[in-house]
Structure formats: C-alpha cells, structure tokens
Amino acid sequence: MKILGLKLNLLSRLKNLQLYKKRRSNNVLFWREIYPLAMPILIENLSVILMGIFSTFLVSWIGKAEMAAVGLAESFNMIVMSFFMAVALGTSVVVAFSLGRHNRKKAVVAARQSITLLVIISILLFLFVEFSGYWIVEIIAGKADPEVKELTLTFLRLTVLGYPALAFILVGCGALRGAGNTKLPMYLNIIMNILNLSISYVLIYGAFGWHGLGFIGAGIGLTMSRYCGMFFILLVLTIKPSRALFIPFRSYFHAFNGKILIDILGIGIPASVESVMFNIGKLLTQTFVAGMGTSTIAANFIAFSIAGLLNLPGGTLGATSTIIVGKRIGMGQIYQPTRQLKFIFHLTSLLLCFLAFLSIPFAGLLSSLYTDDQEVIEISKHLLWFNALFTPFWASSFVLPYGFKGAKDASYTMWVAIGSMWMCRIVVGYIFGVYFGFGVIGVWFGMFLDWIIRSFFFYHRLISGKWLWRHQKRI
C-alpha cells in the first residue's frame, strides 16, 4: 500500500510540473487542431507532387530535351500559379477569419469574389502569353538549344489554355481550406492528378493501336485534367451545398463588394507580389542554369522536384498554420496563435531535418528514377547533398511566413522575401555560379544564403511578437 501511495503521489507531482502540462497541451493541439487539417493537405500535396513526378517520367522517356523544355515552361507557369495561390491564400485567411467571427455571409462573398476576379485575370494572362510566347521563351530559356526553346514554346502555349481552370481550382480549394474543409480539396486533387496521368499517357504514347501525339500530349493532358477539376469544384460549391461553403452559380455574376475585396487583396497583393517576385527571381536563376547545358538543366529540374517532395511536410504544416492562426485571431485570441505557430515551427524543423538526413545516402537512387543519364544523376545527387546540409534553415524561412499571413502580416514577409531573394539568389547566385564558374552548385549556394537571411528576420519577428501588431491594440 505504501508503494502504491508513493506512486500516486509521484504521479500527482509529475502532472503538476510545467513540462508535463506543456507536453499534454502540445499533444492536444496536435491531435485536435493540426492533424485533422494537416493530414488531408499532406495527402493532397503528396498526390500533386507524385503526379508531377510521374508526369516528368512520361516526358523523360521521350528524351532529355523534352524534359528540359517542360522544366523551363513550368518555371514560367509557376509565376502565374504563385499569383493565383497568393490570392487563394488571402481568400483562405478572410474566410477563416470571418467564420471565426461567425460571419458566414462574408466568407461566402469573399470566396465568390476571389474566384470571379481570378478567372477574369487568368483570361487576360492567357491572351498575353499567347501573343508574347516567343519573347517569354527567349527570356526564360536564355542560351538553351534551339530544339529546347521550340519545345518550351509548344508546351507553354498548350498549358496556358488551362489558366482559367487553374485559377478557379486554386481559389475554390483555398476557400474550402479556410472554412476548415481540407478533405474536399484533397479528393479533388487526387482525382485531377490521376486524370492528368491517365490522359497524358494515352495522348503521349497512344493506346489500342493508336500511336499517340508524342510530346504535345503532355500539355493537352494537363490542360484537360484541370478543366475536369474545375467542373468538380464548381459542382461542389454551386450545386451540392456542403457544410463548408455554398456559392450559388448566379452569384458569380453579382457586383463586387469593394470592402471585402480590399480585405482579400490586403493579404493577396503583398503575398502575390512576394510570390511573383520570388518566382521571377527563380526564373532568372533558371536562365543562369540554361546556359550550362542540357544535362545541367535536367539535373537542376530533377533536384528541385525531389527537394520539393522532401519539403512537402513543411509546406503542409505552413498551410495549416495559416488556417489555425487566422481562425484563432478571428475569435479574438492572441496567446493561442503564438503558441501554436511556435509548436508548428519546431515540429516542422525536426521533421524536415530527419527527412534530409535520410535523403543523403539515397540521393543518387532517387535521381536515377527520373533518368538513366549518369551525368545528370551525378549533378542532381550533389545538389541534393547540399540541400540536406542547409535544410535546418528551411522551416523558419517558409513556414513562419505562412503563420504571419494568417495574422494579416503580409507586407513584412513580402519586403524580407523580395530583398533576400534579389540580394542572395540573384546577385550571389550569379557571382558564384556564372562569374566564378562554380556552375549550378554556385547558383544553389545563392539560394541557401537566401534561406539563412530569411530565417534570421522571420525568427526575430516571431519571438518579438510584432507579427501580431494588427490585432494587439484591438484585442
């Protein structure tokens, strides 16, 4: 009995310790708030990346030039996509914030206006790319081989046809995530990417005696799958009311509400400027690499693809932090979003460092899944080794800004990201990669320095509490 009494007394004292309370609180936070939101986003993003990898496999089997062309065209498409995603992020924050205040009408209007606005902009972008495609390719392809440039222009003109569908999908999914419904976007992206893979395979290589269209089948398949996805999200939002959002079809033709639109663009514009400038910077570094040969272009594309897969949990937890922070602040809380963002940051850092460590011995094997060209594999392997070395700086560089944007602190992240990008990735990348002749590794070292600078500023912003400046006085 004495031993039992001692055990109960010890257990009671342990439960009163601050460390035990904090650990229990973190467990509750993870399983009740982070996990239900993050898991569908993780599955969704994983399906997107895996299908992107499989699509790359389909093109890589045609030839090295075709794979390089897809990489160059997609680098421009990412600029457009980053703009759409930034507005979708602003929509997510406004929807989460509005629902946190139990204002469902504002959440619906915000989602509807964002979709309408971006579809209009996407049509204008399609016309711009259609008439300026040749000059765009000359900029992004630089000194690449003429064959690669021609293939890049072909793929670009096929994929811009899907811009309106892409805009609808990204904003629609962003609105659903802001409403806490992360499962529907997950199902949509899984279906859409399976369609992309299936349609592209048939169009590229043919079926039932038909020899297919070859390289252009990849672009057509991607565009067709996006319009299928748009139809699905339109069906979910318009015809079948869900617990998250219901937007009648006729409401898409209503006049804009300026106040709500300003609220969305107050986050969307800084975030889109940041994303677009970031991807323009990446595009410029792509031109540095484009002059280093087809093998280097292909290896750079492969290494970025694998690194994106390794960093997938980070992007997932970052997107989760935006929703959690926005909803908590909408409820009038300050302490909870701070504690939750710190927990997500530390969790992401540990997880990404673990994955980076595992990737080191398998870098060559992972690269060989894309191609059997030994020169390409060797370059990609070395890039992944350096990526693993600098991974500890990734979470503070990219996860913390997600949380800041959930608190509508988008301007600060924009200025830091733009300054760091242009000073490090562009200037330092050019000096080391081109001027000193270190090649693609020198260009990547500019990127790693960018991570370090961002980490310093964003982590200082977190611990200072200044990222909550919009809400401290009001609350």
Backbone hydrogen bonds, N-H to C=O, Kabsch-Sander energy under -0.5 kcal/mol:
donor,donor_aa,acceptor,acceptor_aa,energy
5,G,1,M,-2.5
6,L,2,K,-2.4
7,K,3,I,-2.3
8,L,4,L,-2.4
9,N,5,G,-2.2
10,L,6,L,-2.6
11,L,7,K,-2.6
12,S,8,L,-2.2
13,R,9,N,-2.0
14,L,10,L,-2.3
15,K,11,L,-2.1
16,N,12,S,-0.9
17,L,13,R,-0.6
17,L,14,L,-1.1
21,K,17,L,-2.0
22,K,18,Q,-2.5
23,R,19,L,-2.3
24,R,20,Y,-2.6
25,S,21,K,-2.4
26,N,22,K,-2.3
27,N,23,R,-2.0
28,V,24,R,-2.2
29,L,25,S,-2.4
30,F,26,N,-2.6
31,W,27,N,-2.5
32,R,28,V,-2.4
33,E,29,L,-1.8
34,I,29,L,-2.1
35,Y,30,F,-3.6
37,L,33,E,-0.8
38,A,34,I,-3.5
39,M,35,Y,-2.5
41,I,37,L,-1.2
42,L,38,A,-3.0
43,I,39,M,-2.5
44,E,40,P,-2.6
45,N,41,I,-3.0
46,L,42,L,-2.7
47,S,43,I,-2.4
48,V,44,E,-2.0
49,I,45,N,-2.6
50,L,46,L,-2.9
51,M,47,S,-2.3
52,G,48,V,-1.9
53,I,49,I,-2.5
54,F,50,L,-2.9
55,S,51,M,-2.5
56,T,52,G,-2.1
57,F,53,I,-2.3
58,L,54,F,-2.2
59,V,55,S,-1.9
60,S,56,T,-3.2
61,W,57,F,-1.8
62,I,59,V,-1.3
63,G,59,V,-1.4
67,M,63,G,-1.6
68,A,64,K,-2.2
69,A,65,A,-2.2
70,V,66,E,-2.1
71,G,67,M,-2.0
72,L,68,A,-2.2
73,A,69,A,-2.6
74,E,70,V,-2.7
75,S,71,G,-1.2
76,F,72,L,-1.1
76,F,73,A,-0.5
77,N,73,A,-2.3
78,M,74,E,-2.1
79,I,75,S,-0.6
79,I,76,F,-1.1
80,V,76,F,-1.4
81,M,77,N,-2.9
82,S,78,M,-2.4
83,F,79,I,-1.5
84,F,80,V,-2.0
85,M,81,M,-2.9
86,A,82,S,-1.9
87,V,83,F,-1.9
88,A,84,F,-2.3
89,L,85,M,-2.2
90,G,86,A,-2.1
91,T,87,V,-2.2
92,S,88,A,-2.4
93,V,89,L,-2.4
94,V,90,G,-2.3
95,V,91,T,-2.7
96,A,92,S,-2.8
97,F,93,V,-2.9
98,S,94,V,-2.6
99,L,95,V,-2.6
100,G,96,A,-2.0
101,R,97,F,-1.0
101,R,98,S,-0.5
102,H,99,L,-1.5
103,N,98,S,-3.1
104,R,102,H,-0.7
107,A,103,N,-1.4
108,V,104,R,-2.3
109,V,105,K,-2.4
110,A,106,K,-2.5
111,A,107,A,-2.0
112,R,108,V,-2.6
113,Q,109,V,-2.6
114,S,110,A,-2.0
115,I,111,A,-2.0
116,T,112,R,-2.2
117,L,113,Q,-2.6
118,L,114,S,-2.3
119,V,115,I,-2.1
120,I,116,T,-1.9
121,I,117,L,-2.2
122,S,118,L,-2.7
123,I,119,V,-1.7
124,L,120,I,-1.6
125,L,121,I,-2.3
126,F,122,S,-2.2
127,L,123,I,-1.9
128,F,124,L,-2.1
129,V,125,L,-2.7
130,E,126,F,-2.3
131,F,127,L,-1.7
132,S,128,F,-1.5
133,G,129,V,-0.9
136,I,132,S,-2.1
137,V,133,G,-2.4
138,E,134,Y,-1.9
139,I,135,W,-1.6
140,I,136,I,-2.6
141,A,137,V,-2.8
142,G,138,E,-0.9
144,A,141,A,-1.9
149,K,145,D,-2.1
150,E,146,P,-2.3
151,L,147,E,-2.2
152,T,148,V,-2.3
153,L,149,K,-2.2
154,T,150,E,-1.8
155,F,151,L,-2.4
156,L,152,T,-2.5
157,R,153,L,-2.3
158,L,154,T,-1.3
159,T,155,F,-2.1
160,V,156,L,-2.0
161,L,158,L,-0.5
162,G,159,T,-1.6
163,Y,160,V,-1.6
166,L,162,G,-2.6
167,A,163,Y,-2.7
168,F,164,P,-2.1
169,I,165,A,-2.4
170,L,166,L,-2.6
171,V,167,A,-2.1
172,G,168,F,-2.3
173,C,169,I,-2.7
174,G,170,L,-2.0
175,A,171,V,-2.4
176,L,172,G,-1.9
177,R,173,C,-2.4
178,G,174,G,-2.2
179,A,175,A,-1.3
180,G,177,R,-2.1
181,N,176,L,-2.5
182,T,180,G,-1.0
186,M,182,T,-1.1
187,Y,183,K,-2.7
188,L,184,L,-2.6
189,N,185,P,-2.5
190,I,186,M,-2.2
191,I,187,Y,-2.4
192,M,188,L,-2.9
193,N,189,N,-2.3
194,I,190,I,-2.1
195,L,191,I,-2.3
196,N,192,M,-2.3
197,L,193,N,-2.4
198,S,194,I,-2.6
199,I,195,L,-3.1
200,S,196,N,-2.3
201,Y,197,L,-2.1
202,V,198,S,-2.0
203,L,199,I,-2.6
204,I,200,S,-2.7
205,Y,201,Y,-2.7
206,G,201,Y,-0.5
206,G,202,V,-1.9
210,W,207,A,-1.9
213,L,203,L,-4.6
214,G,203,L,-0.6
214,G,204,I,-1.5
216,I,213,L,-0.7
217,G,214,G,-1.4
218,A,215,F,-1.6
219,G,215,F,-0.7
220,I,216,I,-2.1
221,G,217,G,-2.4
222,L,218,A,-1.9
223,T,219,G,-2.0
224,M,220,I,-2.6
225,S,221,G,-2.1
226,R,222,L,-1.5
227,Y,223,T,-1.7
228,C,224,M,-1.8
229,G,225,S,-2.0
230,M,226,R,-2.2
231,F,227,Y,-2.0
232,F,228,C,-1.8
233,I,229,G,-2.4
234,L,230,M,-2.4
235,L,231,F,-2.0
236,V,232,F,-2.2
237,L,233,I,-2.4
238,T,234,L,-2.4
239,I,234,L,-0.6
239,I,235,L,-1.2
240,K,235,L,-2.2
242,S,245,L,-0.9
247,I,237,L,-3.1
251,S,248,P,-1.1
252,Y,249,F,-1.5
253,F,250,R,-1.5
254,H,251,S,-1.7
258,G,256,F,-0.8
261,L,257,N,-2.5
262,I,258,G,-2.4
263,D,259,K,-1.8
264,I,260,I,-2.2
265,L,261,L,-2.9
266,G,262,I,-2.0
267,I,263,D,-0.6
267,I,264,I,-1.2
268,G,264,I,-3.3
269,I,265,L,-2.8
271,A,267,I,-2.2
272,S,268,G,-2.9
273,V,269,I,-3.1
274,E,270,P,-2.5
275,S,271,A,-2.6
276,V,272,S,-3.4
277,M,273,V,-2.6
278,F,274,E,-2.3
279,N,275,S,-2.6
280,I,276,V,-2.3
281,G,277,M,-2.4
282,K,278,F,-2.1
283,L,279,N,-2.0
284,L,280,I,-2.3
285,T,281,G,-2.3
286,Q,282,K,-1.8
287,T,283,L,-1.5
288,F,284,L,-1.4
289,V,285,T,-1.9
290,A,286,Q,-2.4
291,G,287,T,-0.9
291,G,288,F,-0.6
292,M,289,V,-2.4
293,G,290,A,-0.7
297,I,293,G,-2.0
298,A,294,T,-2.4
299,A,295,S,-2.5
300,N,296,T,-2.6
301,F,297,I,-2.1
302,I,298,A,-2.4
303,A,299,A,-2.7
304,F,300,N,-2.1
305,S,301,F,-1.9
306,I,302,I,-2.4
307,A,303,A,-2.6
308,G,304,F,-2.1
309,L,305,S,-1.4
310,L,306,I,-2.2
311,N,307,A,-2.1
312,L,309,L,-0.9
314,G,311,N,-0.6
315,G,311,N,-1.8
316,T,312,L,-2.2
317,L,313,P,-2.5
318,G,314,G,-2.2
319,A,315,G,-2.3
320,T,316,T,-1.9
321,S,317,L,-2.2
322,T,318,G,-1.5
323,I,319,A,-1.4
324,I,320,T,-2.5
325,V,321,S,-2.8
326,G,322,T,-2.2
327,K,323,I,-2.4
328,R,324,I,-2.5
329,I,325,V,-2.5
330,G,326,G,-1.9
331,M,327,K,-1.2
332,G,329,I,-1.7
333,Q,328,R,-2.1
338,T,334,I,-1.3
339,R,335,Y,-2.4
340,Q,336,Q,-2.7
341,L,337,P,-2.3
342,K,338,T,-2.0
343,F,339,R,-2.0
344,I,340,Q,-2.5
345,F,341,L,-2.4
346,H,342,K,-2.4
347,L,343,F,-2.5
348,T,344,I,-2.5
349,S,345,F,-2.2
350,L,346,H,-2.1
351,L,347,L,-2.2
352,L,348,T,-2.8
353,C,349,S,-2.1
354,F,350,L,-1.8
355,L,351,L,-2.1
356,A,352,L,-2.6
357,F,353,C,-2.1
358,L,354,F,-1.9
359,S,355,L,-1.6
360,I,356,A,-0.9
360,I,357,F,-0.6
362,F,358,L,-0.5
363,A,359,S,-0.6
363,A,360,I,-1.0
366,L,362,F,-2.7
367,S,363,A,-2.0
368,S,364,G,-1.9
369,L,365,L,-0.7
369,L,366,L,-0.8
370,Y,367,S,-1.5
371,T,367,S,-1.1
374,Q,372,D,-0.7
377,I,373,D,-2.2
378,E,374,Q,-2.4
379,I,375,E,-1.9
380,S,376,V,-2.4
381,K,377,I,-2.4
382,H,378,E,-1.8
383,L,379,I,-1.8
384,L,380,S,-2.1
385,W,381,K,-1.7
386,F,382,H,-2.0
387,N,383,L,-2.0
388,A,384,L,-2.0
389,L,385,W,-1.6
390,F,386,F,-1.5
391,T,387,N,-0.5
391,T,388,A,-0.7
393,F,390,F,-1.7
394,W,391,T,-2.5
395,A,391,T,-0.6
397,S,393,F,-1.0
398,F,394,W,-2.0
399,V,395,A,-2.3
400,L,395,A,-1.2
402,Y,398,F,-0.6
402,Y,399,V,-0.6
403,G,399,V,-1.4
404,F,400,L,-2.3
405,K,401,P,-2.3
406,G,402,Y,-1.3
407,A,403,G,-0.9
407,A,404,F,-0.9
408,K,405,K,-1.7
409,D,404,F,-2.7
410,A,408,K,-0.9
413,T,409,D,-0.8
414,M,410,A,-1.9
415,W,411,S,-2.3
416,V,412,Y,-2.3
417,A,413,T,-2.4
418,I,414,M,-2.6
419,G,415,W,-2.4
420,S,416,V,-2.7
421,M,417,A,-2.4
422,W,418,I,-2.4
423,M,419,G,-2.1
424,C,420,S,-2.4
425,R,420,S,-0.7
425,R,421,M,-0.8
426,I,421,M,-1.6
427,V,422,W,-1.6
428,V,423,M,-1.0
429,G,424,C,-1.6
430,Y,426,I,-2.2
431,I,427,V,-2.5
432,F,428,V,-2.8
433,G,429,G,-2.5
434,V,430,Y,-2.1
435,Y,430,Y,-2.4
436,F,431,I,-2.7
438,F,432,F,-2.4
439,G,433,G,-1.8
441,I,438,F,-0.8
442,G,439,G,-0.6
443,V,439,G,-1.4
444,W,440,V,-2.1
445,F,441,I,-1.7
446,G,442,G,-1.2
447,M,443,V,-1.2
448,F,444,W,-2.2
449,L,445,F,-2.1
450,D,446,G,-1.6
451,W,447,M,-1.8
452,I,448,F,-1.9
453,I,449,L,-2.3
454,R,450,D,-2.4
455,S,451,W,-2.5
456,F,452,I,-1.9
457,F,453,I,-1.8
458,F,454,R,-3.0
459,Y,455,S,-2.3
460,H,456,F,-1.7
461,R,457,F,-1.9
462,L,458,F,-2.0
463,I,459,Y,-2.3
464,S,460,H,-1.6
465,G,461,R,-1.0
465,G,462,L,-0.7
466,K,461,R,-0.6
467,W,461,R,-0.8
468,L,465,G,-1.5
469,W,466,K,-1.6
471,H,468,L,-1.8
472,Q,468,L,-1.5
473,K,469,W,-0.6
475,I,471,H,-2.4
